[in-house]
Amino acid sequence: MFTAGGKQLSRHMTIYQAVQRQLMLDEDDDDRLGGSDFISSDGSRLNDIYTIMYQMPDSQANRLSAGGASSTTPSKSTKSATTNASVEAQSYRASLLDSIVQGKLPCDLEKANSTYNVLALLRVLEGLNQLGPRLRAQTISDRFAEGKITSLDDLNTTAAKVSHEEFINSKLTPKLARQIQDALALCSGSLPSWCYQLTTACPFLFPFQTRRQYFYSTAFGLSRALNRLQQQQGADGSGSTNEREMRIGRLQRQKVRVSRNRILDSAAKVMEMYSSQKAVLEVEYFGEVGTGLGPTLEFYTLLSHDLQKVSLGMWRSNSGDKLSMQTDRDEIQDGKSAAARDRDIVQAPFGLFPRPWPSTADVSEGSRFHKVVEYFRLLGRVMAKALQDGRLMDVPLSTAFYKLILGQELDLHDVILFDAELGKTLQELRVLVGRKHYLEAEGGDNSSVISDLCLRGSRIEDLCLDFTLPGYPEYILRPGDDIVDINSLEDYISLVVDATVKRGVARQIEAFRSGFNQVFDIKSLQVFTPSELDYLLCGRRELWEAETLVEHIKFDHGYTAKSPAIIFLLEIMGELTADQQRAFCQFVTGAPRLPPGGLALSSTSNAAAANGTGASETADDDLPSVMTCANYLKLPPYSTKEIMYRTALRDQRRAGIVRPLLGVSLCCRCG
């Protein structure tokens, strides 16, 4: 037990935090600390002497004196710690609705703290705002059960929600930003406890950009935090020459070589060997000379596509399962069947979600389900490594899958997030069960009315539902050949939901989380929403606008925002379709989506283009090229917009070594 200044210290506190706490308690003049929660960065107060006392707790001393140290009986404190850990794990997996109703904060803030109730209330309000559509659907369900309405058309209509910006605290945000910019605090691991408590319990109090900075400053260790801080300060131009410069070495980099034709197998070996290491992965390909950022981003993109193959058995698919499952995977990887490759991509318009596997599935090594589990473990490692290294993936995961990543438990209302038809049907069936319960609670002889309950004009027996999982007849929900009727409908719904979002995907999610945790703690992602996590991992999805593109482009080598070639380029980029935008991004960066923060694109040409009329007809036959290592586009000064567009899309046979604008990237260094 440690004490300082007569008050007990938390055993999780660092020495620096203890000194800092003592300073704050002894300091009568707030101006000496500049109104900050930290000692000044120059460390001038660290020359003093601070005394920290330690002693053995009375209960432990009594046990030792009685020979209790060798006893195998767990102490009260041990039982308490175990219980607290169990409660924490349970609350971590609890549904959003349960956590809101309980009004508990998922952090170590004591209830005696004067701010606890305020934060709990804010969390309830923000949670109810998220659950607005679900609560509205429940209201419609209750009215139907009571016989007040007969139509379910409004069951899945969207409801307006309060904007997220309304919950952001404008005073706490700059305070948190200052804390994570303090190099001394990062080095000593002594960010104030409120930083963790608030970002964990009420992340909605801070805008996404601030939470992203906090995440990068705390999730990946000291070296990466300082490296990112240095890069940010360099980009902002902050700091003066009179201040001591923060000099740190470059992050260690690990070069790996993979086979372009066997990306999945190569990735499994690379991640098994290097995912737990702190080094930044850089990828190059056998038989190719390119290295650097471009090939690395391309590796993550190619791997993302391979992980979406139906033949792996990982994901739910709307169509073509049986046909694609029979496709020979080695033939696809060897590039012998382009048509087979296209058929083997999972069709999931609402995003990817794990395919359910029954609990009886064989998990022995070499079995099909064992491979599925290992693929999810690989996906966890790859996603974590991509986040750690700042790489982008091209995996369109569903919102429901991101909720599982964030530790939230799914229920019936989440099925619609990845399977609209099944989710809508289950909700309507659940409303019929509610109507049945209401009629039973009324008393009297309502058996005939209950048996005549219909789903959009059809009795439950006429739907010919059996106890197998819809879309997966090999998944037996309950043994027997019973047909679902109104009396067994509730059991049927529960079994379907359990197989779809709980037990049927539990082992896959467990493997994913296990692989992810080998890189860094997955709980650190809880400061983000599912959509924000998708943005971090996969970049932007929205279409571009010519007016905003100019804000993300740096002009060089004679080009300005008013150069004709630049105006042509911005107009063309704004007119591209979603697929063309993906191709353009992959051409310039190696990844098909814009990275978080936008695309830092430099356009280069000769100085003659800067004057507005320096476009040369001799350049009309030239093709654009890029350096993916620096997101650098080499754009010839085409004379007209039509020629620029036509030249960029011309036949690849004219491209030679440098591919067209919407082709594959190539540069002098990075491939």
PyMOL commands that set and color helices and strands:
alter all, ss='L'
color gray80, all
select helices_A, chain A and resi 15-26+30-33+44-47+58-65+68-70+76-92+96-102+116-130+132-145+164-167+172-179+183-188+193-201+203-205+208-218+222-236+260-274+293-306+310-312+321-325+329-333+338-343+368-389+399-405+412-417+420-442+447-451+460-463+489-517+522-527+530-538+546-552+564-575+578-589+607-611+617-621+641-648+652-654
alter helices_A, ss='H'
color red, helices_A
select strands_A, chain A and resi 2-4+7-8+53-54+253-258+280-285+454-455+458-459+468-469+472-476+553-555+601-604+625-627+632-634
alter strands_A, ss='S'
color yellow, strands_A
deselect
rebuild
show_as cartoon
